[in-house]
Amino acid sequence: MILLNPSKCRGCRICEAACGFHHSKHKEFNPSMSSTHISRDNDTAVISMSVDSTCDLCEGEETPLCVKYCAYGARGVKR
């Protein structure tokens, strides 16, 4: 399970690119293929994070890529 901490997230969306890279079998950085989604409410500046059912915890990777490349520590993993 991916643990999310929206209060640490800055909305950079690197996690979406990393997840899309995994799902494209390391061929492209494609956020449209991502299992994780970041959105920001422009009126309140509140950031929302979610992970959908297509997440496989980056099967075959040592660490889920969204966790590994999160620059702000907004993600963790519980196995």
C-alpha positions as CSV (number, residue, x, y, z in Angstrom):
1,M,0.0,0.0,0.0
2,I,1.2,3.5,-0.9
3,L,1.0,5.9,2.1
4,L,0.2,9.5,1.2
5,N,0.9,12.7,3.1
6,P,-0.8,15.6,1.2
7,S,0.6,18.1,3.7
8,K,4.1,17.4,2.4
9,C,3.1,17.3,-1.3
10,R,4.1,20.4,-3.3
11,G,2.3,19.3,-6.5
12,C,5.3,18.8,-8.7
13,R,3.8,15.6,-10.1
14,I,7.1,13.8,-10.5
15,C,5.3,10.8,-8.9
16,E,2.8,10.7,-11.9
17,A,5.7,10.8,-14.4
18,A,7.6,8.0,-12.5
19,C,4.5,5.9,-12.3
20,G,3.7,6.3,-16.0
21,F,7.4,5.4,-16.7
22,H,6.8,2.1,-14.8
23,H,3.5,1.4,-16.6
24,S,5.1,2.1,-20.0
25,K,7.7,-0.6,-19.3
26,H,10.4,2.0,-18.9
27,K,9.9,3.4,-22.5
28,E,8.4,6.8,-21.8
29,F,7.5,9.3,-19.0
30,N,3.7,9.2,-19.6
31,P,1.6,10.6,-16.7
32,S,-1.6,9.5,-18.5
33,M,-0.6,5.9,-17.7
34,S,-0.1,6.7,-14.0
35,S,-1.9,5.0,-11.2
36,T,-1.3,8.0,-9.0
37,H,-3.0,11.4,-9.4
38,I,-2.3,14.8,-8.0
39,S,-4.7,17.7,-8.2
40,R,-4.7,21.2,-6.8
41,D,-7.7,23.4,-6.0
42,N,-6.7,26.8,-7.4
43,D,-9.1,28.6,-5.1
44,T,-7.9,27.1,-1.9
45,A,-4.4,25.8,-2.9
46,V,-5.3,22.4,-1.3
47,I,-3.5,19.5,-2.9
48,S,-5.2,16.1,-3.2
49,M,-3.4,12.8,-3.8
50,S,-4.8,9.5,-4.8
51,V,-3.7,6.0,-6.0
52,D,-6.1,4.0,-8.1
53,S,-6.6,0.2,-8.4
54,T,-4.1,-0.2,-11.2
55,C,-1.2,0.4,-8.8
56,D,1.0,-2.8,-8.6
57,L,3.5,-1.2,-6.2
58,C,5.9,-1.1,-9.1
59,E,6.2,-4.9,-9.4
60,G,9.8,-5.8,-10.3
61,E,11.2,-2.6,-8.8
62,E,13.0,-2.5,-5.4
63,T,10.8,0.5,-4.3
64,P,7.7,1.9,-5.9
65,L,9.0,4.7,-8.2
66,C,6.5,7.3,-6.9
67,V,8.0,6.8,-3.5
68,K,11.6,6.6,-4.6
69,Y,11.4,9.9,-6.6
70,C,9.2,12.0,-4.3
71,A,11.4,15.0,-3.5
72,Y,9.3,16.1,-0.6
73,G,8.7,12.8,1.4
74,A,5.0,12.9,0.7
75,R,4.9,9.2,-0.1
76,G,5.8,6.0,1.7
77,V,5.1,2.3,1.4
78,K,3.5,-0.2,3.7
79,R,3.9,-3.8,2.6
